[in-house]
Amino acid sequence: MRVYENKQKALSTYGRPIITIPLAAVKKIERIKFDVMRDDLRFENLGPDDHNIVLSKNMFEIMVSDEFLPIYTH
């Protein structure tokens, strides 16, 4: 599995992924429900059409199997 910064870099011949994780290492992938306006005070002054709000709706968490943790954590 490869994670890219954006769609353009994923489609580009020269785009490099942020991280590459073998599928055998992935235990679970799930979408994160994050209410920007309520959960994070740094975003309290943002307008409803701000780019960060759109990004927060597309966040996900990748859970790695225990035997692969030493490789991907410091």
C-alpha positions in Angstrom: 0.0 0.0 0.0 1.3 3.4 -1.0 0.2 6.7 0.6 0.6 9.8 -1.5 0.4 13.5 -0.6 -2.3 14.2 -3.2 -3.9 12.7 -6.4 -1.6 14.5 -8.8 1.5 13.0 -7.2 -0.1 9.5 -7.1 -0.8 9.7 -10.9 2.5 11.3 -11.8 5.3 9.0 -13.1 7.8 10.8 -10.8 5.5 11.1 -7.7 7.0 9.5 -4.6 4.8 8.1 -1.9 4.9 9.5 1.7 5.0 6.0 3.0 4.9 2.5 1.6 3.5 -0.3 3.8 3.3 -4.0 2.8 -0.3 -5.3 2.8 0.9 -8.1 5.2 1.7 -5.4 7.8 -1.7 -3.7 7.7 -4.1 -5.0 10.4 -6.9 -2.5 9.8 -7.7 0.8 8.0 -10.5 3.0 9.2 -11.8 6.5 8.6 -11.4 8.9 11.5 -14.5 11.0 12.5 -13.0 14.3 13.5 -15.2 17.3 14.2 -12.9 20.2 13.5 -15.1 22.9 15.0 -15.7 21.1 18.3 -12.6 19.0 18.9 -9.7 21.2 18.0 -9.4 24.8 19.3 -6.8 25.7 16.6 -9.6 25.7 14.0 -12.2 27.8 15.9 -11.7 30.9 13.7 -12.1 29.1 10.4 -15.0 29.7 8.0 -17.3 26.9 7.0 -15.7 26.6 3.5 -12.1 26.4 4.7 -9.8 23.9 3.1 -8.8 22.3 6.4 -12.4 21.3 7.1 -12.6 19.5 3.8 -9.3 17.7 4.6 -10.5 16.7 8.1 -13.4 14.8 6.5 -10.9 12.6 4.5 -8.6 11.5 7.3 -8.0 7.8 8.0 -5.9 5.7 10.4 -3.7 2.8 9.4 -3.2 0.2 12.1 -0.1 -2.0 11.7 0.3 -5.5 13.0 2.4 -5.8 16.1 5.4 -7.5 14.4 5.8 -4.6 12.1 5.6 -1.8 14.7 9.3 -1.5 15.3 9.8 -0.8 11.6 7.3 2.1 11.4 7.7 3.6 14.9 10.7 5.2 16.5 
